[in-house]
Amino acid sequence: MLECLRLESCSSVSEKGLERIATCCPNLKEIDLTDCGVNDAALQHLAKCSELLILKLGLCSSVSDEGLRFIGSNCGKIEELDLYRCSSITDDGLAALANGCKKIKLLNLCYCNKITDSGLSHLGSLEELTNLELRCLVRITGIGISSVVIGCKSLIELDLKRCYSVDDSGLWALARYALNLRQVNTMQYLAP
């Protein structure tokens, strides 16, 4: 029984192929589709794999809130979700994830630049979240960071690189509420 499938950078993975995988491998626990160009329709099929624990969708720019709704509705066991550079995702997609995927521990939202403080407020309900990457989210401020750390008591690592709008209020919230936090990455790049 197939439990792990790594298809990273396989540009020939089709919606029909993922439909077949989901039908034949309903107990799939891990799938890496990084840079495969999958879309929301493919995620609708993949959401039939309700045992998924790890889903990697980095560089899949055609994945949007609709695809995250399918995942949020059917894949409640997900612990690790990589959405690196999924540039079509908005606050609504995060709301769908937070409502359905309460077991997420690792979440990569680097360069998902349509996400705002409002979207991060939904993540505060993810009590098991330990690692969160938010690199270069220009619409994120101290308010969004505060809403995450107040709710996510298990947070151990937070990546805020290039989050230029996070101010003292966000850092204050980290100091006050993120008692398990062990690492914060905040390296800023200076213009030449």
C-alpha positions, 0 to 999 in steps of 0.5 A: 500500500503506497503511503508516500509519493514524491513528485517534486518538479514533475511538470507532466503530472496531470489532474487526471493522474492525481485523480487516479492516485487519489482513487487507488491510494486513499491511504496516502500519507505524504505527497510532494507536488512542489513545482508540479503546476497542480491546480484547484481541480487536482486538489479536489481529487487529492482531497479524497486522500483523507489520511494525508499528513504531509502535503507540499504544494510549493511553487504551485501558483495555480493553487488558490483558496478554492483548492484549500477549501477542498483540503480543509473540508476533507484532509483534517489530519494534515500536520505539515503543509507547504504553500511556498510561493502559492501566490493566489492564496488569500485570507479566505483560504487560510480560514478554510484551512484553519477550520478543517485542519486543526492538527497542522504543526508546520505551515509554510506561507513564504511569499504568499503576499495576498495574506493579511493580518485578517488571514493570520487571525484564523491561524490562532485557532491552530493550537498544535502549530509549532513552526510558521514561515511568513517570509516577505508578507508585506501586509502582515503587521504586529497585529497579525503576529499577535493574533497568531502567538496569542492562540498558538501556544505550541509555537516553537519557530517563527520565520519573519524574514523580510516582514517589514511591517511587523513592529514593536507590538508584534515583538511585544506579543512574542515576548508575552505570549509565545512562551515555547518559542525557541527561534525567531528568524528576522534577518532583514536585507539592506539595500546596497 
